[in-house]
Amino acid sequence: MPKAKDYLDMELLRFTTAGSVDDGKSTLIGRLFYDSKAIMDDQYEAVQTSSKQKGLGHVDLSLLTDGLKAEREQGITIDVAYRYFATPRRKFIIADTPGHIQYTRNMVTGASTANMALLLVDARNGVVEQTCRHSFIASLLRIPHMVICINKMDLVDYSEDRYEEIVEDYKKFAAKLDVKDIRFIPISALNGDNVVDHSSNMPWYKGPTLLYLLENVHISNDYNHIDCRFPVQYVVRPHSDEYHDYRGYAGRIVSGVYKPGDEVIALPSGFTSRIKAIDTTDGPLKEAFAPMSVTMTLEDDIDISRGDMIVRVNNQPQSGQDLEVMLCWLNNRAPQPGAKYYLQHTTREARCVIKEILYKVDINTLHRLEEDKNIGMNDIARVRLRTTVPLFYDSYRKNRATGSLILIDEATNETVAAGMII
């Protein structure tokens, strides 16, 4: 395990798992933890005990991630399980998402911030409907890297022919998707083949193991370092004699690179200034970039508050109240015509109304259903929204942070939809 200081400075990879029911997602993560020595002895002993109580002849590593009682009883994943571990090269946040169709919405939440998606395919069943569904969602959410883990190779006698057949089937489907980096690995999560160490059962596979890929995939270019976007979260005004005149704007840089002296504009006011300093708890910086959390001070006193955005003068986002959005509907109550919702976009809040449903997407075929506009839970549809105040946004394709939003039911405070601005 890396030292605390080294750990803080390490690069972070967020990845999500997806796939059909019983494809072995939780077992794979449990295997990753066990083989990379990322679990404590008492955790492993507890899993051993639970496995014996269930009458299993082996240690069920999926119990490391399936934390809900209902998950353990049924042997399925229901909620998104977030897990954290680190190797000497990199630290990781894993979102283990459910495979059942009725929990597709949980995959959307788990995948929304991921750099990589691990999509599991059962070697016996090949590419199935849920494989296509989860691949489309990963493509829609613009996850930059996708790894197709063809699992349970031990149940097909580690057949190279079967592996190649599934690879070809998936490539035919993936031709419709917008994913730049797709890789394939034959594995057995149960036995640990090609998870952390190379498998002696598959000498025909010459590629990297899963852990090697996780540690070495290049993710620094996944962030948008061109379009400078800094949504203000909080205005820092210390009530002390030492910092009596200090006025800083705190938040997280979601894209771009900022330096002291840069000419910037505050939106929505339109006033311009220059960056005086970029402060952190460790002292001032000569430059800051996504995804760093910093406090900026400006050379001029401008009225800036939470929800405003500081951007470069010569590179501004779009602004408007009429948006076209791909919505993933997360609620069991369908949207009503003309219904008003609370909208959260970066740190900006507004109210909005769904003006028009343009079409629904058949997730299995990727076809547009222009006649069927009845949206239910887990459906994905293209809609037009009208907001009460202008938003400052980029298309989701260009910038995941400023191109995403959520809708909240004003009455219940439930998050009803996640949206990607087109």
C-alpha positions in Angstrom: 0.0 0.0 0.0 1.4 3.5 -0.9 2.3 6.0 1.8 -0.3 8.7 2.7 1.6 11.5 1.0 2.2 9.4 -2.2 -1.4 8.3 -2.1 -2.7 11.9 -2.3 -0.6 12.7 -5.3 -1.4 9.5 -7.2 -3.5 9.6 -10.4 -7.1 8.5 -9.8 -9.0 6.2 -12.2 -12.7 5.9 -11.9 -14.2 2.8 -13.5 -17.6 1.1 -13.6 -18.6 -2.5 -14.1 -21.6 -3.4 -16.2 -23.1 -6.5 -17.8 -26.0 -8.9 -17.6 -27.1 -10.7 -14.5 -24.7 -13.4 -13.2 -21.9 -12.3 -15.6 -19.6 -12.1 -12.5 -19.2 -8.4 -12.0 -19.0 -8.5 -8.2 -16.8 -11.7 -8.3 -14.4 -9.9 -10.6 -14.0 -6.9 -8.3 -13.6 -9.3 -5.3 -10.9 -11.1 -7.3 -9.2 -7.8 -8.1 -9.2 -6.9 -4.4 -7.9 -10.3 -3.3 -5.2 -10.9 -5.8 -3.9 -7.3 -5.5 -3.9 -7.7 -1.7 -6.3 -4.8 -1.2 -8.4 -6.5 1.5 -7.7 -7.1 5.2 -7.5 -10.6 6.7 -10.6 -10.2 8.8 -12.6 -9.1 5.7 -11.5 -12.3 3.9 -12.3 -14.4 6.9 -15.8 -12.9 7.1 -16.3 -13.8 3.4 -15.0 -17.3 4.0 -17.5 -17.7 6.8 -20.4 -16.4 4.7 -19.5 -18.7 1.9 -19.5 -21.8 4.2 -22.9 -20.7 5.6 -24.3 -20.6 2.0 -23.0 -24.2 1.5 -20.5 -23.2 -1.2 -17.4 -25.2 -2.0 -15.3 -22.1 -2.7 -14.9 -18.6 -1.3 -17.5 -16.3 -2.9 -15.5 -13.1 -3.5 -18.6 -11.3 -4.7 -19.6 -10.9 -1.1 -16.9 -8.3 -0.7 -18.9 -5.8 -2.8 -22.6 -7.0 -2.4 -23.2 -5.2 0.9 -27.0 -5.1 1.0 -28.7 -8.0 2.8 -31.0 -8.5 -0.1 -28.0 -8.7 -2.5 -26.4 -11.4 -0.5 -29.6 -13.4 -0.2 -30.4 -13.2 -3.9 -26.9 -13.3 -5.2 -27.4 -10.2 -7.3 -26.3 -6.5 -7.2 -29.2 -4.1 -6.6 -27.5 -0.8 -5.6 -24.4 0.8 -7.0 -21.5 -0.3 -4.7 -18.6 2.1 -4.6 -15.3 0.6 -3.6 -11.8 2.1 -3.2 -8.4 0.6 -3.5 -4.9 1.4 -4.6 -1.8 -0.2 -6.1 1.7 1.3 -6.1 0.9 2.9 -9.6 -2.6 4.3 -9.2 -5.7 4.7 -7.0 -9.1 3.6 -8.0 -12.8 4.2 -7.4 -15.0 1.4 -8.6 -18.8 1.6 -9.2 -20.2 -1.9 -9.3 -23.5 -1.5 -11.0 -26.5 -3.9 -11.3 -27.2 -6.1 -14.2 -31.0 -6.4 -14.0 -33.0 -4.4 -16.5 -35.0 -2.7 -13.8 -31.8 -1.3 -12.3 -30.5 0.3 -15.6 -30.9 3.7 -14.0 -28.4 2.7 -11.3 -25.8 2.1 -14.1 -26.3 5.7 -15.3 -25.4 7.1 -11.9 -22.4 4.9 -11.5 -21.1 5.5 -15.0 -21.6 9.3 -15.2 -18.1 10.1 -13.8 -16.2 7.1 -15.0 -13.0 7.1 -17.1 -13.5 3.5 -18.0 -16.2 0.9 -18.3 -15.6 -2.8 -17.7 -18.3 -4.7 -19.6 -18.6 -8.3 -18.7 -19.8 -10.9 -21.2 -20.5 -14.5 -20.2 -18.5 -16.7 -22.5 -21.3 -19.2 -22.7 -24.0 -16.7 -23.7 -22.0 -14.3 -25.7 -23.4 -10.8 -26.6 -26.9 -10.5 -25.2 -29.5 -7.7 -24.9 -28.1 -6.3 -21.7 -24.6 -6.2 -23.2 -26.0 -3.9 -26.0 -28.0 -1.8 -23.5 -25.1 -1.2 -21.2 -22.7 -0.5 -24.2 -25.1 2.1 -25.5 -25.4 3.8 -22.1 -21.6 3.9 -21.8 -21.4 5.4 -25.3 -24.1 7.9 -24.5 -22.3 8.9 -21.3 -19.1 9.2 -23.4 -17.0 7.0 -21.2 -13.6 7.3 -23.0 -12.4 3.7 -22.5 -14.2 0.4 -22.6 -12.9 -3.0 -21.7 -14.9 -6.1 -22.8 -14.1 -8.8 -20.2 -15.2 -12.1 -21.7 -15.7 -13.9 -18.4 -16.2 -17.6 -17.4 -13.7 -18.8 -19.9 -13.2 -21.8 -17.6 -16.7 -23.0 -18.5 -15.9 -23.1 -22.3 -12.6 -24.9 -21.8 -10.6 -21.7 -22.3 -11.5 -21.9 -26.0 -9.7 -19.4 -28.2 -12.3 -19.9 -31.0 -15.2 -19.0 -28.6 -13.3 -15.9 -27.5 -12.7 -14.8 -31.1 -16.4 -15.5 -32.0 -17.6 -13.2 -29.2 -15.1 -10.5 -30.1 -16.4 -10.5 -33.7 -20.0 -10.4 -32.6 -19.4 -7.4 -30.3 -17.4 -5.5 -32.9 -20.3 -5.7 -35.4 -22.6 -4.1 -32.8 -20.0 -1.6 -31.6 -19.7 -0.1 -35.1 -22.9 1.8 -34.2 -21.4 3.2 -31.0 -19.3 6.3 -30.4 -16.4 4.9 -28.3 -12.8 5.5 -29.3 -11.0 2.9 -27.2 -12.4 -0.7 -27.0 -10.3 -3.6 -25.7 -11.0 -7.3 -25.1 -9.6 -9.6 -22.4 -10.5 -13.3 -21.8 -10.8 -13.9 -18.1 -12.1 -16.2 -15.4 -13.0 -14.0 -12.4 -13.7 -17.1 -10.3 -10.2 -18.6 -10.8 -8.3 -15.4 -11.4 -7.2 -16.0 -15.0 -5.9 -12.8 -16.6 -7.2 -10.6 -13.8 -4.0 -9.8 -12.0 -1.7 -12.5 -13.3 -1.5 -14.0 -16.8 -3.3 -17.3 -17.2 -1.4 -20.5 -18.0 -4.8 -21.9 -19.2 -4.8 -19.4 -22.1 -1.3 -19.2 -23.6 -2.9 -18.0 -26.9 -3.8 -14.7 -25.3 -0.8 -12.3 -25.6 -2.4 -9.1 -24.4 -2.2 -7.4 -21.0 -4.0 -8.5 -17.8 -6.9 -6.5 -16.5 -5.0 -5.0 -13.6 -2.1 -3.9 -15.9 -4.6 -2.2 -18.2 -6.2 -0.4 -15.2 -2.9 0.8 -14.0 -1.5 1.9 -17.4 -4.4 3.2 -19.5 -3.8 6.8 -20.5 -6.4 9.0 -18.9 -4.8 12.5 -18.5 -6.1 13.4 -22.0 -9.7 12.5 -21.0 -10.1 15.9 -19.4 -10.9 18.9 -21.6 -7.9 21.2 -21.1 -8.9 23.6 -23.9 -12.2 25.2 -22.7 -11.7 27.0 -19.4 -14.7 26.5 -17.2 -14.8 27.4 -13.5 -18.2 27.3 -11.8 -18.1 29.2 -8.5 -19.2 27.2 -5.5 -18.6 29.6 -2.7 -17.3 33.1 -2.1 -14.5 33.2 0.5 -14.7 36.3 2.8 -12.6 35.7 5.9 -13.7 37.7 9.0 -10.3 38.4 10.3 -7.9 41.4 10.5 -5.2 39.5 8.6 -7.4 38.9 5.5 -9.8 41.8 6.0 -9.9 42.6 2.2 -9.7 39.1 0.9 -12.4 38.1 -1.6 -11.9 34.7 -3.3 -14.0 32.5 -5.5 -13.8 28.8 -4.5 -14.8 25.9 -6.7 -13.6 23.1 -8.9 -12.1 23.6 -12.3 -14.1 21.4 -14.5 -12.0 22.0 -17.7 -9.2 24.1 -19.0 -6.0 25.6 -17.5 -5.9 28.9 -15.5 -2.9 31.0 -14.7 -2.5 34.3 -12.7 -2.7 37.2 -15.2 -5.2 35.4 -17.5 -8.0 37.7 -18.7 -11.3 36.3 -17.7 -15.0 37.1 -17.9 -17.6 36.5 -15.2 -20.9 35.1 -16.4 -23.7 36.1 -16.3 -22.7 39.7 -15.5 -20.2 39.9 -18.4 -17.6 41.9 -16.4 -14.0 41.2 -17.3 -10.9 41.2 -15.1 -7.6 39.3 -14.7 -6.7 36.5 -12.3 -4.7 38.0 -9.4 -3.8 34.7 -7.7 -4.8 31.1 -7.5 -4.8 29.9 -3.9 -4.9 26.4 -2.3 -4.4 25.1 1.3 -0.8 24.3 0.3 -0.2 27.9 -1.0 -0.5 29.8 -4.3 -0.2 28.1 -7.7 1.4 29.3 -10.9 -1.2 27.3 -12.9 -4.3 25.2 -12.1 -6.2 22.8 -14.3 -9.1 20.3 -14.2 -10.1 18.6 -11.9 -8.3 20.8 -9.2 -10.3 22.5 -6.4 -8.9 26.1 -5.9 -9.8 29.6 -4.8 -9.3 32.4 -7.3 -8.9 36.1 -6.6 -9.4 38.8 -9.3 -7.8 42.2 -9.8 -11.2 43.9 -9.8 -14.1 43.8 -7.4 -16.9 42.1 -9.3 -20.2 40.9 -7.9 -19.8 37.1 -8.3 -21.8 34.5 -6.4 -22.5 30.8 -6.3 -23.8 29.6 -9.7 -21.7 32.1 -11.7 -19.0 30.9 -14.0 -15.5 32.3 -14.6 -14.2 31.6 -18.1 -11.6 32.9 -20.6 -12.7 36.0 -22.5 -11.9 34.5 -25.9 -13.4 31.1 -25.1 -16.9 31.3 -23.7 -19.6 28.6 -23.4 -23.0 28.8 -25.0 -25.7 30.5 -23.2 -29.5 30.0 -23.4 -32.8 29.0 -21.9 -33.9 26.5 -24.6 -32.0 23.2 -24.5 -32.1 19.9 -26.4 -31.2 17.2 -24.1 -30.9 13.4 -24.0 -32.7 12.4 -20.8 -32.2 9.1 -18.9 -35.5 8.9 -16.9 -34.8 7.6 -13.3 -38.2 7.8 -11.7 -41.1 5.4 -11.6 -43.5 8.3 -12.3 -43.6 9.4 -15.9 -43.1 13.1 -16.8 -46.3 14.9 -17.2 -46.9 17.4 -20.1 -45.9 20.8 -19.0 -44.6 19.6 -15.6 -42.1 21.9 -13.9 -38.8 20.6 -12.4 -35.9 21.9 -10.4 -32.8 21.8 -12.6 -29.2 21.5 -11.3 -26.4 22.4 -13.8 -22.8 22.7 -12.5 -23.4 25.0 -9.4 -26.2 26.9 -11.1 -29.8 26.2 -10.1 -33.0 26.9 -12.1 -36.5 25.8 -12.7 -37.5 24.3 -16.0 -40.3 22.7 -18.0 -40.3 19.8 -20.5 -41.6 21.6 -23.6 -41.5 18.7 -26.0 -40.6 15.0 -26.2 -38.9 14.5 -29.6 -38.4 10.8 -29.6 -37.5 7.8 -27.4 -34.6 5.5 -28.1 -34.9 1.8 -28.4 -31.9 0.8 -26.3 -31.6 -2.6 -27.9 -31.6 -1.5 -31.6 -30.6 2.2 -31.1 -33.6 3.1 -33.4 -35.6 6.2 -32.8 -39.2 5.6 -31.6 -40.8 8.9 -32.8 -44.4 7.5 -32.4 -43.9 6.3 -28.8 -43.4 9.2 -26.5 -44.5 7.7 -23.2 -41.4 7.8 -21.0 -41.0 5.3 -18.1 -38.3 4.4 -15.7 -35.0 3.5 -17.4 -36.1 5.0 -20.8 -33.9 7.4 -22.7 -35.4 10.1 -24.8 -34.5 13.3 -26.6 -36.5 16.3 -25.2 -36.6 20.1 -25.3 -36.3 22.0 -22.0 -37.1 25.6 -21.2 -35.3 27.1 -18.2 -36.3 30.2 -16.1 -32.7 31.6 -16.3 -30.0 31.2 -18.9 -27.5 28.4 -18.4 -23.8 28.5 -19.5 -23.1 25.2 -21.1 -21.2 23.2 -23.7 -22.4 20.2 -25.6 -21.9 17.0 -23.6 -19.8 15.6 -26.4 -17.4 18.5 -25.9 -17.4 18.8 -22.1 -19.0 16.2 -19.8 -19.0 18.6 -16.8 -20.8 21.6 -18.4 -22.9 19.4 -20.7 -24.7 17.5 -18.0 -27.6 18.3 -15.7 -30.2 16.6 -13.4 -33.9 17.2 -13.0 -35.4 17.1 -9.5 -39.1 16.8 -8.5 -40.0 19.9 -6.6 -42.5 18.2 -4.5 -40.6 15.1 -3.4 -36.9 16.3 -3.9 -36.3 13.0 -5.9 -33.8 13.1 -8.7 -36.0 12.1 -11.7 -33.7 12.4 -14.6 -30.1 12.8 -15.7 -29.5 14.8 -18.9 -26.8 15.3 -21.5 -27.0 18.5 -23.5 -26.8 18.0 -27.3 
